[in-house]
Amino acid sequence: MSIVIHHNPNCGTSRKALAQIKQAGHEPIVIQYMKTGWTRGQLLGLFAAAGLTPREAMRATRSPAEELGLLDPAISDDAIIEAMVEHPALVERPLVCSPKGVRLCRPLERVEELL
C-alpha cells in the first residue's frame, strides 16, 4: 500500500504522524513541502480529496495568515490558494494520502483511518 505524507520535519504532529506510519510497517513517500512548495492544482486536488475548503486547510496560527490578512472571512478561496502557493507554511499539516483516502491528520488519530 502506497502512502504519501506531506511533511514538515519542524512540526511535532507531522513527525509523530510519520513515525506512526512507519511503526505500522509502511515506508511512505515523504514530501517536504516547505522545500518543494505547492502548486495550485496539487492543493485543489488534495483539498477536494480530503473534503476540505482552502480556509479549513489553512494554518491560522504560527503562520503568516494574519499578517497577510487571510483571516478576514471575506477573503476568497482563490486568494487563500494563491497565498498558500506563495507561502507553503500556510497549509496545515500533515496531509496524508493512502488508498483509503486523504486526510489532514490533525488530530493525529486520523492517521489510523488511512492505515
Number of C-alpha atoms within 10 A of each C-alpha: 9 11 19 18 25 21 22 22 15 9 12 12 18 23 14 15 26 25 14 17 20 12 10 10 10 15 15 17 15 14 15 13 17 16 9 9 14 18 15 14 11 11 18 16 13 20 19 13 13 17 14 15 14 23 20 13 22 23 20 17 10 9 16 17 21 13 8 11 12 20 15 10 9 8 12 13 14 13 11 23 25 15 20 24 18 14 16 21 21 24 28 22 24 26 24 27 24 17 11 11 14 24 23 24 22 15 10 14 11 15 23 12 12 17 18
